[in-house]
Amino acid sequence: TGTAIWLTPIEYVKCQMQAPHTAAAYGNSTWKCFTYNARRHPLNLFNKNAFIGTACREIPGSVIWFSGYKLSTRALTRWAVPEEDSDAVPSWIFFCGGATAGLSYWTCCYPVDLIKSLIQTELTDEVKGGTAKSLRQSVSFWRQLMTRYRTHGFLSLYNGFSVTVPRAILSNATIFLSYEYCRNWLDGK
């Protein structure tokens, strides 16, 4: 939950700046986006529905991420490393474990992240010339998820997934490989 509290405003600004229609409204400046919302609509940064989406992605996602890494590295180590050399695990196992962690995280959490991002990229009516509340920011997260599923089908919950997967595989493989190298260096191995 602490991670979701911290990430919700960061994700809000990131999503606002990634969507062309919202980035243009803030002059394509991350700082302007943050300060505008912090001054005029601070609750947008901590929108309840976006918070629920972030929490539903991060809480089970962290379990999936670490489990994917541990289970895959254990399985690969048992398969590729003889028992007498169990301390000498090759780097490729950590790399593959990290890749599996990233793939499993985003495969399971992507639909939740998609709905969260849709909530966070809708312009408020004030920016468009009306009141300060947007429709997506006021409709419950679960209702939006189910509406998207019923209206556009299951596969629509994975729009953009093919772009996310290569990034997730490479970045998470690198993260875990770096982690293991640092851990071994600090342990003096």
Protein Blocks (a to p, Z undefined) as FASTA:
>chain_A
ZZmmmmmmmmmmmmmmmpmklmmmnoopaklmmmmmmmmmmmlmmgfklmmmmmmmmmmm
mmmmmmmmmmmmmmmmmmmmcfklmmmccfklmmmmmmmmmmmmmmmmmmmmmmmmmmmm
pccfklnopafbdfklmpcfklmmmmmmmmnojklmmgoklmmmmmmmmmmmmmmmmmmm
mmmmmnoZZ
